[in-house]
Amino acid sequence: MLLAAAVAAATNYVEAQTTDCFYVFGDSLSDDGNNNLLPTLAKYNYPPYGVDFPSGATGRATNGRTVPDYLSQFIGLPFIPPFANTTGSDVLKGVDYASGAAGILFETGKQMGDDISMDAQITNHGVTIATVIPKLGGVEATKNYLKKCLYYVNIGSNDYLNNYFLPQYYPSSHIYNLTQFADVLISNYSRQLRALHAAGARKFALVSLGSIGCVPAVIIAANVSNGCVQDINTAASIFNDKLRVLVDQLNSDFSADSSFIIVNSTAIFSLNPNFLGFKIQNASCCKTVASTGLCVANGTPCEDRNEYVFWDGFHTTEAVNEIFAESAYNASNPDFTYPNNIARLLSSSPSNTNE
């Protein structure tokens, strides 16, 4: 009932809040097929992934729809195609550039194989823009179009889980303490967001890091019998504090025509009462491979998927994604989004998005 109420609330609000275009950047929480043809272990284009998705296993790291899938629905757009396969799609409506295992830093996640880092995703967006310019009649017309689009970015978790906290592969933890490493990430992230702004983006929804020390694969790897891996949650908290400072700075620097908001993952998961209905919060729905935390190929997942927070060792179920997307889109709780929710971000004109 709680889930149904959340969906109804989103649907009722959504009809009045739409946009023409939606561009997605990030990691496996948003990837919808960009890793399918890459030489990497970080791919999700096989059963039981997609067991509840209309097209089956497409490369989404969950049983059904991702958060961007739900946001697309809320804002009146079709599912956004992956950059790797936009054939037959209208890229004016959006492209998903996200890549499993990717991070803010280029080297993040490379122990699993290739991925498309945040810098490479921005380069790919430039390729998209180049194809759009002639359709819209020039550079200025394109920038005027892009300023209406939603830019959704969810990245940074892998810079910890697949970089800093893997000292056997990466030197980061030997070079930086947690505060210093967060500074490195935020400095690079700031540069990347400013590059997107220079390309024409004006409406940004940035997702903070969740309690990544509480995901099943991390708990198992750390051999924690009760609770979460606190060092990893502390790292995420340090990053999130600095992300808020960055968002304030960006909103100050570009106050005339732009808006940056934060979707607070930790607050949504800890304070949204809709999550109280999930009975299984620290185990995965599918049987997982110990070395990767991903689903065993062709395995049989749990039947009661709406009662599980986690689909595999790292990624949430469709039911969780739906509630998270609704919270990000239409949150009335100021702890969930800062300084506005996505609906208000979209409904505001470029000149008053920070009101």
C-alpha positions as CSV (number, residue, x, y, z in Angstrom):
1,M,0.0,0.0,0.0
2,L,2.8,2.4,0.8
3,L,4.4,1.7,-2.6
4,A,1.1,2.3,-4.4
5,A,0.6,5.6,-2.6
6,A,4.1,6.7,-3.6
7,V,3.5,5.9,-7.2
8,A,0.1,7.6,-7.2
9,A,1.5,10.7,-5.7
10,A,4.2,10.8,-8.4
11,T,1.8,10.2,-11.2
12,N,-0.6,12.9,-10.1
13,Y,2.1,15.5,-10.0
14,V,4.0,14.3,-13.1
15,E,1.4,15.2,-15.7
16,A,2.0,18.9,-15.2
17,Q,5.8,18.7,-15.1
18,T,7.4,17.5,-18.3
19,T,10.5,18.4,-20.3
20,D,11.6,17.7,-23.8
21,C,14.9,16.0,-23.0
22,F,16.8,14.0,-20.4
23,Y,20.5,13.2,-20.4
24,V,21.8,10.7,-17.9
25,F,25.4,10.2,-16.6
26,G,26.8,7.9,-14.0
27,D,27.5,4.3,-13.2
28,S,25.7,0.9,-13.0
29,L,22.7,2.4,-11.1
30,S,21.9,4.3,-14.3
31,D,23.5,2.2,-17.1
32,D,20.9,0.8,-19.5
33,G,23.2,-1.0,-21.9
34,N,26.4,0.9,-22.5
35,N,28.6,-1.9,-21.1
36,N,27.0,-4.7,-23.1
37,L,29.7,-4.8,-25.7
38,L,32.6,-3.8,-23.5
39,P,35.3,-6.3,-22.3
40,T,34.3,-6.1,-18.7
41,L,32.8,-8.2,-15.8
42,A,30.6,-5.2,-15.1
43,K,27.7,-6.1,-17.4
44,Y,24.1,-7.0,-16.7
45,N,22.7,-8.2,-20.1
46,Y,21.9,-11.7,-19.1
47,P,19.1,-13.4,-17.0
48,P,18.0,-13.1,-14.3
49,Y,18.7,-9.3,-14.9
50,G,15.6,-7.8,-16.5
51,V,13.3,-10.5,-15.3
52,D,10.6,-7.8,-14.7
53,F,11.6,-5.5,-17.6
54,P,9.4,-5.5,-20.7
55,S,12.4,-6.2,-23.0
56,G,14.2,-8.6,-20.6
57,A,17.9,-8.4,-19.9
58,T,19.0,-5.1,-21.6
59,G,22.0,-4.2,-19.5
60,R,20.2,-2.7,-16.6
61,A,21.6,-3.8,-13.2
62,T,18.3,-4.7,-11.6
63,N,15.3,-6.9,-12.1
64,G,13.3,-4.2,-13.9
65,R,13.4,-0.4,-14.3
66,T,16.1,1.9,-13.0
67,V,15.7,5.3,-11.4
68,P,16.2,7.1,-14.7
69,D,13.6,4.8,-16.3
70,Y,11.0,6.0,-13.7
71,L,12.1,9.6,-14.0
72,S,11.6,9.3,-17.8
73,Q,8.1,8.1,-17.1
74,F,7.4,11.0,-14.7
75,I,8.5,13.7,-17.1
76,G,6.7,12.3,-20.1
77,L,9.5,10.7,-22.1
78,P,10.1,7.2,-23.4
79,F,13.0,5.1,-21.9
80,I,16.2,6.9,-22.7
81,P,18.5,4.9,-25.0
82,P,22.1,4.1,-24.2
83,F,24.7,6.0,-26.1
84,A,26.0,2.6,-27.3
85,N,22.8,2.0,-29.3
86,T,20.8,5.1,-30.3
87,T,19.7,3.5,-33.6
88,G,16.1,4.5,-34.3
89,S,16.0,6.8,-31.3
90,D,15.5,10.5,-31.1
91,V,18.6,11.8,-29.4
92,L,16.9,15.1,-29.0
93,K,14.8,13.5,-26.3
94,G,17.8,12.2,-24.5
95,V,20.7,9.7,-24.2
96,D,22.0,7.6,-21.3
97,Y,25.8,7.7,-21.1
98,A,26.1,5.8,-17.8
99,S,28.5,2.9,-17.5
100,G,28.8,0.2,-14.9
101,A,31.9,0.4,-12.7
102,A,32.6,3.9,-13.9
103,G,33.7,6.7,-11.7
104,I,34.7,10.4,-11.5
105,L,38.3,9.2,-11.9
106,F,39.4,7.6,-15.2
107,E,41.1,4.6,-13.5
108,T,38.2,3.7,-11.3
109,G,36.7,0.2,-11.9
110,K,39.3,-0.8,-14.4
111,Q,40.2,-3.9,-12.5
112,M,36.9,-5.3,-13.8
113,G,37.7,-4.3,-17.4
114,D,36.8,-1.4,-19.6
115,D,34.2,1.2,-18.5
116,I,33.2,4.7,-19.7
117,S,34.5,7.2,-17.1
118,M,32.7,10.4,-16.4
119,D,35.1,12.4,-18.6
120,A,34.5,9.9,-21.5
121,Q,30.7,10.2,-20.9
122,I,31.0,14.0,-21.3
123,T,33.0,13.4,-24.5
124,N,30.2,11.2,-25.8
125,H,27.7,13.9,-25.0
126,G,29.7,16.2,-27.2
127,V,29.3,13.7,-30.0
128,T,25.5,13.7,-29.4
129,I,25.5,17.5,-29.4
130,A,27.4,17.6,-32.7
131,T,24.6,15.5,-34.3
132,V,21.9,17.7,-32.8
133,I,23.3,21.1,-34.0
134,P,22.3,20.7,-37.7
135,K,18.9,19.5,-36.7
136,L,18.2,22.5,-34.6
137,G,19.8,25.1,-36.9
138,G,23.0,26.0,-35.2
139,V,25.0,26.2,-32.0
140,E,22.9,28.9,-30.3
141,A,19.7,27.2,-31.0
142,T,21.1,24.0,-29.6
143,K,22.2,25.7,-26.4
144,N,18.7,27.2,-26.0
145,Y,17.3,23.8,-26.4
146,L,19.7,22.1,-24.0
147,K,19.1,24.6,-21.2
148,K,15.6,23.1,-20.8
149,C,16.8,19.5,-20.5
150,L,17.2,17.6,-17.3
151,Y,20.8,16.5,-16.6
152,Y,20.9,13.6,-14.1
153,V,24.2,12.6,-12.7
154,N,24.7,9.7,-10.2
155,I,28.4,8.9,-9.9
156,G,31.1,8.5,-7.2
157,S,30.4,5.3,-5.5
158,N,32.8,3.3,-7.6
159,D,35.6,5.8,-6.8
160,Y,35.4,4.3,-3.3
161,L,34.2,0.7,-3.8
162,N,36.2,0.1,-7.0
163,N,39.2,2.3,-6.2
164,Y,40.0,3.7,-2.8
165,F,38.9,0.6,-0.8
166,L,40.7,-1.8,-3.1
167,P,44.3,-1.2,-2.1
168,Q,45.4,-4.4,-3.9
169,Y,44.6,-2.7,-7.2
170,Y,44.8,1.1,-6.6
171,P,47.3,3.2,-4.6
172,S,44.7,5.9,-3.7
173,S,44.4,4.9,0.0
174,H,48.2,4.9,0.3
175,I,48.4,8.4,-1.1
176,Y,45.4,10.2,0.4
177,N,43.4,10.1,3.6
178,L,39.6,10.2,3.2
179,T,39.3,14.0,3.3
180,Q,42.1,14.4,0.8
181,F,40.6,11.8,-1.6
182,A,37.2,13.5,-1.4
183,D,38.9,16.8,-2.3
184,V,40.4,15.1,-5.4
185,L,37.0,13.7,-6.4
186,I,35.2,17.0,-5.9
187,S,37.8,18.9,-7.8
188,N,37.4,16.6,-10.8
189,Y,33.7,16.5,-10.4
190,S,33.5,20.3,-10.4
191,R,35.5,20.5,-13.6
192,Q,33.3,17.9,-15.2
193,L,30.0,19.7,-14.3
194,R,31.4,23.0,-15.5
195,A,32.3,21.3,-18.8
196,L,28.6,20.2,-19.1
197,H,27.5,23.7,-18.3
198,A,29.8,25.1,-21.0
199,A,28.2,22.7,-23.5
200,G,24.7,24.1,-22.7
201,A,23.4,22.2,-19.6
202,R,21.5,24.3,-17.1
203,K,19.3,22.0,-15.0
204,F,21.4,19.5,-13.0
205,A,20.2,16.8,-10.5
206,L,23.2,15.4,-8.8
207,V,22.7,12.2,-6.7
208,S,24.8,12.0,-3.5
209,L,26.4,8.8,-2.3
210,G,24.2,6.4,-0.3
211,S,25.3,4.2,2.6
212,I,27.6,2.2,0.4
213,G,29.0,0.4,3.4
214,C,25.7,-1.3,3.9
215,V,25.3,-3.1,0.5
216,P,25.4,-6.9,0.7
217,A,28.6,-7.4,-1.3
218,V,30.5,-5.0,0.9
219,I,29.3,-6.5,4.1
220,I,30.2,-10.0,2.9
221,A,33.6,-8.9,1.7
222,A,34.4,-7.3,5.0
223,N,33.1,-10.3,6.9
224,V,30.9,-8.1,9.0
225,S,28.4,-10.2,11.0
226,N,26.1,-7.3,12.2
227,G,25.6,-3.9,10.6
228,C,27.6,-2.0,8.0
229,V,31.2,-1.2,7.2
230,Q,31.5,2.1,8.9
231,D,34.7,3.3,7.3
232,I,33.1,3.2,3.9
233,N,30.0,5.0,5.1
234,T,32.2,7.6,6.7
235,A,34.0,8.1,3.3
236,A,30.6,8.6,1.6
237,S,29.6,11.1,4.2
238,I,32.7,13.2,3.8
239,F,32.1,13.2,0.0
240,N,28.5,14.2,0.4
241,D,29.4,17.1,2.7
242,K,31.8,18.4,0.1
243,L,29.3,17.9,-2.7
244,R,26.8,20.2,-0.9
245,V,29.5,22.9,-0.7
246,L,30.2,22.4,-4.4
247,V,26.5,22.7,-5.3
248,D,26.2,26.0,-3.3
249,Q,29.3,27.3,-5.2
250,L,28.0,26.3,-8.6
251,N,24.6,27.8,-7.9
252,S,26.4,31.0,-6.9
253,D,28.7,31.0,-9.9
254,F,25.9,30.4,-12.4
255,S,23.0,32.0,-10.5
256,A,21.7,33.9,-13.5
257,D,20.6,31.0,-15.6
258,S,21.3,27.6,-14.0
259,S,20.3,25.4,-11.1
260,F,22.1,22.5,-9.4
261,I,20.2,20.3,-6.9
262,I,21.3,17.4,-4.8
263,V,19.2,14.2,-4.4
264,N,20.2,13.0,-0.9
265,S,20.4,9.2,-1.2
266,T,21.2,8.6,2.5
267,A,18.2,10.7,3.7
268,I,15.8,9.1,1.3
269,F,16.7,5.6,2.3
270,S,16.8,6.3,6.0
271,L,13.8,8.7,6.4
272,N,11.3,7.8,3.7
273,P,8.6,5.7,5.5
274,N,7.9,3.8,2.2
275,F,11.1,1.8,2.8
276,L,9.9,0.4,6.0
277,G,7.8,-2.1,4.0
278,F,10.8,-4.0,2.7
279,K,11.4,-7.1,4.8
280,I,14.9,-8.0,3.5
281,Q,17.3,-5.1,3.6
282,N,20.8,-6.7,3.8
283,A,20.7,-9.6,1.4
284,S,20.3,-10.0,-2.4
285,C,17.3,-11.3,-4.2
286,C,19.4,-13.2,-6.8
287,K,22.2,-15.7,-6.0
288,T,25.5,-13.8,-6.5
289,V,29.0,-14.6,-7.7
290,A,31.3,-14.1,-4.8
291,S,34.1,-12.4,-6.7
292,T,31.8,-9.7,-8.3
293,G,28.6,-9.5,-6.3
294,L,26.6,-9.8,-9.5
295,C,23.9,-12.3,-10.2
296,V,24.8,-15.9,-11.2
297,A,23.9,-16.2,-14.9
298,N,20.5,-17.8,-15.5
299,G,19.9,-18.2,-11.8
300,T,16.4,-18.2,-10.3
301,P,15.8,-15.1,-8.3
302,C,13.6,-14.7,-5.2
303,E,9.9,-14.6,-5.9
304,D,9.0,-11.9,-3.5
305,R,11.1,-9.2,-5.2
306,N,9.0,-6.3,-3.8
307,E,10.2,-7.3,-0.3
308,Y,13.9,-6.9,-1.1
309,V,15.9,-3.7,-1.1
310,F,18.8,-5.3,-3.0
311,W,18.5,-7.2,-6.3
312,D,22.2,-8.3,-6.4
313,G,25.2,-7.6,-4.2
314,F,25.3,-3.9,-5.1
315,H,22.1,-2.8,-6.9
316,T,18.6,-2.1,-5.7
317,T,15.4,-3.7,-6.9
318,E,12.9,-2.1,-9.2
319,A,10.5,-1.5,-6.3
320,V,13.2,0.5,-4.5
321,N,14.1,2.4,-7.6
322,E,10.5,3.4,-8.0
323,I,10.3,4.9,-4.5
324,F,13.7,6.6,-4.9
325,A,12.7,8.2,-8.2
326,E,9.4,9.5,-6.7
327,S,11.3,10.9,-3.7
328,A,13.8,12.6,-6.0
329,Y,11.1,13.9,-8.3
330,N,8.4,15.2,-6.0
331,A,9.9,15.2,-2.5
332,S,8.2,17.5,0.0
333,N,10.8,16.6,2.7
334,P,13.6,19.1,2.4
335,D,16.1,16.5,3.6
336,F,15.5,14.5,0.4
337,T,16.5,17.1,-2.1
338,Y,18.4,20.4,-1.9
339,P,17.5,23.1,-2.5
340,N,14.6,21.9,-4.7
341,N,13.2,18.6,-6.0
342,I,13.4,17.6,-9.7
343,A,9.8,18.7,-10.4
344,R,10.4,22.2,-9.3
345,L,13.8,22.3,-11.1
346,L,12.0,21.5,-14.3
347,S,9.0,23.8,-13.8
348,S,11.3,26.8,-13.1
349,S,12.5,29.0,-15.9
350,P,16.3,29.4,-16.4
351,S,16.2,32.9,-14.9
352,N,14.6,31.8,-11.6
353,T,15.6,28.2,-11.0
354,N,17.2,29.2,-7.7
355,E,14.2,30.8,-6.2
